[in-house]
Amino acid sequence: MQGSEMRQDIDADNKDIPKKRSLIREMVGRFFRNKAAIIGFIILAALIIMCLLAPLIAPYDYNEQNVEAKFQKPNARHILGTDNLGRDIFSRLLYGGRISLWVGFAATGISTVLGVIIGLIAGYYSGKVDNVIMRILDVFISIPPILLAVIIASVLGTGINSAIFAVGIASTPFIARLTRAPVLQIKNEEYIEASRAIDATDFRIMIIHLLPNVLSPIIVQITIGVGTSILSAAGLSFLGLGVQPPYPEWGAMISASRTAIMDYPHMVTAPGVAIMLIVIALNLFGDGLRDLLDPRLRV
């Protein structure tokens, strides 16, 4: 009798494994049924791969000048034409994508780390701590993100690192609010009270119990935030506060070409379309992740 009972227990445990696998399969299937998300993922993957392989794909060095070939429209030798110094726009676009993507991901990483820490502290301790933190964040949120990034970049100076920190700090309040909201809802759950009862530290409770419960919206926000960060970084570079020449960041390329936009629109079109594609792809992919991670859709 005992042997049969043990086999029944083992069979009951094994039944849970297919359920978990079927849930993962269902989530993956739901993602692949989202055509917009798939298109976004393909565009995003293609752009990232092309930029990473820029040294192998680019036909010229991004800073190689040929004054005799300046202002050329797209042709067989220069598929996207050349700029005012005779530099190949396609090559600069690929190398510039590496900088734009690095700035976007790095700035989003900074805002995510800072925002999650602030949101966890504000939501978990609440009360006066929450009021003080939220009022400070309200001040930052009242300022448009691009304007806040301009102010921070003006203080830090120009350059890639300054653009990363400026965009990252400007985006932090939104991540903090996104993290704080679910923490306020779940911090009084029974399993949290049980952790306090066994003298678990606040740090352990926040990292082990609270953080996993707020990861889903944060992951979605990261994908969308990268696109926003790329746009903000391009805006800083366009204003002369971000990446500086000769580095071919997309916003800096548009800024350098704006005086010739009427006569040679191809100089502005290429980096502008690249920014548009990467932002659209990230938003489509982020929407797909949101549908995938939304527990209300798990039926």
Secondary structure, 3 states (H helix, E strand, C coil): CHHHHHHHHHHHHHHHHHHHHHHHHHHHHHHHHCHHHHHHHHHHHHHHHHHHCHHHHCCCCCCCCCHHHCCCCCCCCCCCCECCCCCEHHHHHHHHHHHHHHHHHHHHHHHHHHHHHHHHHHHHHCHHHHHHHHHHHHHHHCCCHHHHHHHHHHHHCCCHHHHHHHHHHHHHHHHHHHHHHHHHHHCCCHHHHHHHHCCCCHHHHHHHHHHHHHHHHHHHHHHHHHHHHHHHHHHHHHCCCCCCCCCCCHHHHHHHHHHHCCCCCHHHHHHHHHHHHHHHHHHHHHHHHHHHHCHHHCC
